[in-house]
Amino acid sequence: MVGAVGGTVAPGFEPVRDLLAHGATLQIGDRQRRVDLGEGGGAFAAFVDGACVVDIWTGPSAPGVAWSASTRAVIMSATKGLTTLCAQILADRQLLDIDAPVVEYWPEFGAAGKQATTVRQVLSHRSGALAVPDADSLLAWDGTGWAASESIAAAIAAAPPAWEPGTRHGYHGITYGWLVGELVRRVSGKSLGTFFRTEVAEPIGAACDIGTPPSGLPSVATVIEWGPSSAPRAGVAADADTLAGRSVLAGRHGSLFTDERGTPRFAEFINTPAVLEAEIGAINATATARDLARVYDAVLGRSLVSEASTRAFATEQVCGPDAVMRVATRWAVGYTRESPMPIAGVPRQHGPNDDAFGHTGAGGQLAFADPVAGVACAFVRNHLERQSMPLMGAVLVDELYRCLGRGTSRAPTRVTSDPPRRGDDQG
């Protein structure tokens, strides 16, 4: 059971603390769904106009270990928002032209029909550079090979795209980090993780890394696997003949999510020290909720990038059917925008204002900035919430805006906030 909530909330934001502690039951259509932290813990933080109004945490970070102020979570694909920010900083300094061909910075990328691919297309998931060719020979699921970013990027550069660049969009689930990371390295002379640390984390004092040093590993919460009914289906995720399978490195030894027998392995993989230490700009950054929110607050506060740059990077680029995800997705320049397919009874992930931008992550991780309300917030957890529709972060965001009174959500979605009952998921 979740224990006491640590941290602080500003007056008026106490309902957010109660919701993190007790969870909620949502009415979604004709069904109810229980939303809570499961068998793990989590943290939520929010800044409003530069002031931290919520910074709370609860539950276990590992067996027998309570979540604390310094606990970091693996933020999964919310990492991509941090990787995007690195590219945005370079663009804001006029060192990276996002409308230039990638080959202007990375000549080898022009192989196999990718010569005209632009940086903007890479950032908005339109390049088609979706897979790592012969990934089984480069990467092992015990963590071997994942630190060799330059070799992995070279393999991606040599491969043909999954579609003609610019003609479709599809989520580059793993390759996004290596693609943008290599551009950052070519332009700045620093690896992605080093650039993020020196140009973002250190200047604003954020406990956040793309590639966590060994000294930081003890503070990282242990990831707990999805339940059997919630994990990505083995037949989809492990089929190397599909775009979805290629995007998660499916091969003879399985994929990111399941081994060749269909057994879930994502948590075991992401908990591996060698994986956490590697600079995998798509999936493995670690951060406290407070410091992840702090990054987005710094973006809003213009201490890292200009307001004009943020407007440009937050502008919608594509919206519609995703060639990989098989649902409608909506992308700005590297950042996510609110889903174009709302579901009745489900709160918005990015809050009520449509100008918000950020990035979500597997299992329910969430971080965004809302320039209309002046809000930057983040939610992290270690027991991965169901893949198809993670809701805990969205419910907390909804409650935050209720307390704030800036913008209004759709019709109320919270039915109860009774103490959580494990396994009470009827949706």
C-alpha positions in Angstrom: 0.0 0.0 0.0 1.1 3.6 -0.6 2.3 5.2 2.5 2.4 8.9 3.6 3.1 11.5 1.0 6.3 13.4 1.3 7.2 16.8 0.0 5.2 20.0 -0.1 2.2 21.7 -1.8 1.3 25.4 -1.8 -2.0 26.3 -0.2 -4.9 25.4 -2.4 -3.1 22.4 -4.0 -3.8 19.9 -1.2 -6.2 17.9 -3.5 -3.3 17.0 -5.7 -1.5 15.5 -2.8 -4.6 13.5 -1.8 -5.0 12.2 -5.3 -1.4 11.0 -5.4 -1.9 9.2 -2.1 -5.2 7.5 -2.8 -5.7 7.3 -6.5 -9.1 7.6 -8.2 -11.8 5.8 -10.0 -12.7 7.1 -13.4 -15.9 6.6 -15.3 -14.9 5.9 -18.9 -18.0 5.3 -21.0 -20.0 2.5 -19.3 -17.0 1.2 -17.3 -15.0 2.2 -14.3 -11.2 2.1 -14.1 -9.1 2.3 -11.0 -6.1 4.6 -11.3 -3.3 4.5 -8.7 0.4 3.8 -8.3 0.0 0.0 -8.3 2.7 -1.8 -6.3 5.3 1.0 -6.8 5.7 4.6 -6.0 5.8 7.9 -7.9 6.2 11.6 -7.7 4.5 14.7 -9.2 5.8 18.2 -9.4 4.5 21.5 -10.9 5.8 25.0 -11.3 3.5 27.9 -12.0 5.0 31.2 -13.3 8.4 29.9 -12.1 7.4 29.0 -8.5 7.2 25.4 -7.4 3.6 24.8 -6.1 3.7 21.0 -5.9 6.6 18.7 -5.1 5.3 15.4 -3.7 6.2 11.7 -3.7 5.0 8.5 -2.1 5.3 4.7 -2.2 8.3 2.4 -2.6 11.1 3.1 -5.0 12.4 -0.5 -4.6 11.5 -3.4 -2.3 11.8 -2.1 1.2 12.9 1.4 0.1 10.6 4.4 0.4 10.5 7.1 -2.4 12.3 10.2 -1.3 13.1 13.7 -2.4 16.2 12.5 -4.3 14.6 9.4 -5.9 14.9 9.4 -9.7 12.7 7.5 -12.1 13.6 6.2 -15.5 11.5 8.5 -17.6 11.3 6.2 -20.7 10.3 8.1 -23.8 9.9 11.4 -21.9 13.7 11.3 -22.5 12.9 12.4 -26.1 11.7 15.7 -24.8 15.1 16.3 -23.3 16.9 15.2 -26.4 14.7 17.5 -28.4 15.7 20.4 -26.1 19.4 19.8 -26.9 18.6 20.2 -30.6 16.5 23.3 -29.9 19.3 24.9 -28.0 21.6 24.4 -31.0 19.0 25.8 -33.4 18.4 28.8 -31.1 22.1 29.5 -31.2 21.9 29.3 -35.1 24.3 26.3 -35.1 21.7 23.9 -36.4 19.3 24.7 -39.2 16.3 22.4 -38.9 15.3 23.0 -42.5 18.7 22.0 -43.8 19.4 18.5 -45.1 20.8 16.2 -42.4 23.8 15.5 -44.7 25.0 19.1 -44.2 26.0 18.0 -40.7 26.2 14.2 -41.1 27.3 13.4 -44.6 27.1 9.6 -44.2 23.4 9.8 -43.5 22.7 10.4 -47.1 23.1 6.7 -48.0 20.3 4.5 -49.4 17.9 7.3 -50.5 18.1 9.6 -47.5 20.1 12.4 -49.2 17.3 14.9 -49.1 16.1 14.1 -45.5 15.9 17.3 -43.5 16.6 17.8 -39.8 13.0 18.9 -39.3 11.8 15.5 -40.8 14.0 13.7 -38.3 12.7 15.7 -35.4 9.1 15.2 -36.4 9.3 11.4 -36.9 9.1 11.6 -40.7 12.6 10.4 -41.8 11.7 6.7 -42.0 15.1 5.9 -40.3 13.1 3.6 -38.0 15.3 0.6 -37.3 18.9 -0.4 -36.5 20.0 -2.9 -39.2 21.3 -6.1 -37.9 20.6 -4.9 -34.3 21.3 -8.5 -33.0 24.9 -8.1 -33.9 25.3 -4.7 -32.3 23.1 -4.8 -29.2 22.4 -7.5 -26.6 19.5 -7.5 -24.2 22.0 -7.8 -21.3 23.1 -4.2 -22.0 26.1 -5.0 -24.1 26.6 -2.5 -27.0 24.2 0.1 -25.9 26.9 2.6 -25.1 28.4 2.5 -28.6 26.3 5.4 -29.8 28.5 6.3 -32.8 28.5 2.8 -34.1 24.8 2.5 -33.8 24.3 5.8 -35.5 26.6 4.7 -38.4 24.4 1.6 -38.8 21.3 3.7 -39.0 22.9 6.1 -41.5 23.8 3.3 -43.8 20.3 1.8 -44.0 17.4 2.6 -46.4 14.5 4.3 -44.8 11.2 2.5 -44.1 9.4 5.0 -46.3 10.3 7.9 -48.5 11.4 10.7 -46.1 8.7 13.3 -45.6 5.8 11.3 -47.0 4.6 9.7 -43.8 5.1 10.0 -40.1 5.7 7.1 -37.7 7.0 7.0 -34.2 10.8 6.4 -34.2 10.6 4.8 -30.8 14.3 3.9 -30.3 16.3 5.4 -33.2 15.1 9.0 -32.4 17.7 9.3 -29.7 20.6 8.1 -31.8 19.5 10.2 -34.8 19.2 13.5 -32.8 22.1 12.6 -30.6 24.4 12.2 -33.5 23.3 15.5 -34.9 24.1 17.1 -31.5 27.5 15.4 -31.5 28.4 16.5 -35.0 27.4 20.1 -34.4 28.6 20.6 -30.8 31.5 18.2 -30.5 29.9 16.8 -27.4 28.0 13.5 -26.9 24.3 13.9 -26.2 24.5 13.1 -22.5 27.5 15.5 -22.0 25.7 18.3 -23.9 22.5 17.8 -21.9 24.5 17.8 -18.6 26.6 20.9 -19.4 24.0 23.0 -21.3 20.8 22.1 -19.4 21.1 20.2 -16.1 24.1 21.9 -14.6 23.0 25.5 -15.5 19.6 25.1 -13.8 20.7 22.7 -11.1 18.6 19.8 -12.2 19.1 16.2 -11.0 18.6 14.7 -14.5 20.8 12.7 -16.9 20.7 11.1 -20.3 23.1 8.4 -19.3 23.2 8.1 -15.5 26.7 8.0 -13.9 27.4 5.0 -11.6 27.3 7.3 -8.6 23.7 8.2 -9.4 22.4 4.6 -9.9 21.5 4.0 -6.2 19.0 6.8 -6.4 17.1 5.4 -9.4 13.8 3.6 -8.6 13.5 0.0 -9.7 11.1 -0.4 -12.7 8.3 -2.9 -12.2 7.0 -4.6 -15.3 3.5 -4.2 -16.7 1.0 -6.9 -15.7 0.5 -9.7 -18.2 -2.7 -8.2 -19.6 -1.2 -4.7 -20.0 2.2 -5.4 -21.6 2.6 -4.9 -25.4 1.5 -8.0 -27.2 4.4 -10.3 -28.0 3.2 -11.0 -31.5 3.2 -7.3 -32.5 6.3 -6.1 -30.7 8.5 -9.1 -31.8 7.5 -9.2 -35.5 10.5 -7.9 -37.4 8.4 -7.7 -40.6 6.2 -5.0 -39.2 7.1 -1.3 -38.8 6.1 -1.6 -35.1 8.4 -4.5 -34.6 11.3 -2.8 -36.4 10.9 0.3 -34.3 11.5 -1.7 -31.1 14.5 -3.7 -32.6 12.6 -7.0 -33.1 14.8 -9.8 -34.2 15.7 -13.5 -33.5 16.1 -12.8 -29.8 12.8 -10.9 -29.4 12.4 -7.2 -29.0 12.6 -4.4 -26.4 9.4 -5.6 -24.7 9.5 -9.4 -24.9 12.0 -12.1 -25.5 11.8 -14.7 -28.3 9.3 -16.8 -26.2 7.0 -13.8 -25.6 8.1 -13.3 -22.0 8.1 -9.7 -20.9 11.6 -8.3 -20.3 11.4 -4.5 -20.6 11.8 -3.9 -16.8 14.7 -6.3 -16.5 16.4 -4.6 -19.5 15.9 -1.0 -18.4 17.0 -1.8 -14.8 20.4 -3.1 -16.1 23.2 -0.7 -14.9 24.9 -0.8 -18.3 21.7 0.3 -19.9 21.1 3.1 -17.5 24.7 4.3 -17.9 24.5 4.4 -21.7 23.4 7.6 -23.5 20.2 6.3 -25.1 18.4 9.5 -26.0 15.1 7.9 -26.7 14.3 5.9 -23.5 16.7 6.0 -20.5 17.1 9.4 -18.9 16.6 9.5 -15.2 15.2 12.4 -13.2 13.2 13.4 -10.1 9.8 14.7 -11.0 10.8 18.1 -9.5 13.9 18.4 -11.8 12.1 17.1 -14.9 9.4 19.8 -14.3 12.3 22.3 -13.6 13.7 21.7 -17.1 10.3 22.6 -18.8 10.0 25.6 -16.4 13.4 26.8 -17.6 12.1 26.5 -21.2 9.1 28.7 -20.3 11.3 31.1 -18.4 13.6 31.5 -21.4 16.8 30.8 -19.4 17.8 28.0 -21.9 16.2 29.0 -25.1 14.4 32.0 -26.6 10.6 32.4 -26.6 10.7 32.5 -30.4 12.6 29.2 -30.5 10.1 27.6 -28.2 7.1 28.8 -30.3 8.8 27.3 -33.4 9.6 24.0 -31.8 6.1 23.7 -30.2 4.3 24.3 -33.5 2.4 21.3 -34.8 4.1 19.5 -37.7 2.0 16.4 -38.3 -1.3 15.1 -37.1 -3.0 12.0 -38.2 -2.5 8.2 -38.7 0.9 7.1 -37.4 2.5 4.5 -39.7 4.1 2.7 -36.7 1.6 3.2 -33.8 -1.4 2.6 -36.0 -3.3 5.3 -34.1 -3.5 9.1 -34.7 -0.5 11.0 -33.3 0.4 14.6 -33.2 3.9 16.0 -33.3 5.5 19.4 -32.9 9.2 19.7 -33.7 10.3 16.7 -31.5 7.7 17.4 -28.8 4.4 15.8 -28.3 1.1 17.7 -28.5 -2.2 16.6 -27.1 -3.7 13.6 -28.8 -6.1 14.3 -31.7 -8.4 11.5 -30.5 -9.9 12.5 -27.2 -11.8 9.8 -25.3 -14.9 10.7 -23.2 -14.1 10.6 -19.5 -10.3 10.6 -20.0 -8.4 13.8 -18.9 -6.0 15.4 -21.2 -2.3 14.4 -20.8 -1.0 18.0 -21.5 -3.7 19.9 -19.6 -6.6 21.9 -21.0 -4.7 24.4 -23.1 -3.9 23.3 -26.6 -0.5 25.2 -26.8 1.0 22.8 -24.3 3.9 20.6 -25.5 6.2 18.0 -23.9 6.6 14.3 -24.0 5.1 11.2 -22.5 6.9 8.0 -21.6 6.1 4.3 -21.4 4.2 3.2 -18.3 2.8 6.6 -17.6 5.7 9.1 -17.4 4.7 12.6 -18.3 6.2 16.1 -18.6 5.1 19.2 -20.4 5.1 23.0 -20.5 2.0 25.1 -20.9 2.9 28.7 -22.0 -0.7 29.8 -21.7 -1.1 29.0 -18.0 2.6 29.3 -17.2 2.6 25.7 -16.0 5.5 23.2 -16.2 4.9 19.8 -14.6 6.0 16.2 -14.5 4.8 12.9 -13.2 7.0 9.8 -12.8 6.4 6.3 -11.5 8.2 2.9 -11.4 5.3 0.4 -11.6 4.5 0.8 -15.3 0.8 1.6 -15.9 -1.0 -0.2 -18.7 0.5 0.6 -22.0 -2.7 1.3 -24.0 -4.0 4.1 -21.8 -1.9 5.3 -18.8 -4.0 7.7 -16.8 -2.5 8.5 -13.4 -0.4 11.4 -14.7 -3.4 12.9 -16.6 -5.6 12.7 -13.5 -3.0 14.5 -11.5 -2.7 17.2 -14.2 -6.4 17.5 -14.3 -6.5 18.1 -10.5 -3.7 20.6 -10.7 -5.6 22.7 -13.2 -8.7 22.5 -11.0 -6.8 23.9 -8.1 -5.1 26.5 -10.3 -8.2 27.6 -12.0 -6.4 28.5 -15.2 -8.2 26.8 -18.0 -11.0 24.3 -17.5 -11.0 20.6 -18.2 -13.8 18.7 -19.8 -16.6 17.4 -17.6 -15.4 16.1 -14.2 -13.8 12.7 -14.5 -13.0 11.7 -11.0 -15.7 9.6 -9.4 -14.0 8.7 -6.1 -10.6 9.1 -4.4 -10.9 6.3 -1.9 -7.8 4.5 -0.6 -6.5 2.3 -3.5 -7.4 -1.3 -3.9 -4.8 -3.3 -5.7 -6.0 -4.9 -8.9 -9.2 -3.0 -9.0 -8.9 -2.2 -12.7 -12.2 -2.9 -14.5 -11.5 -0.9 -17.7 
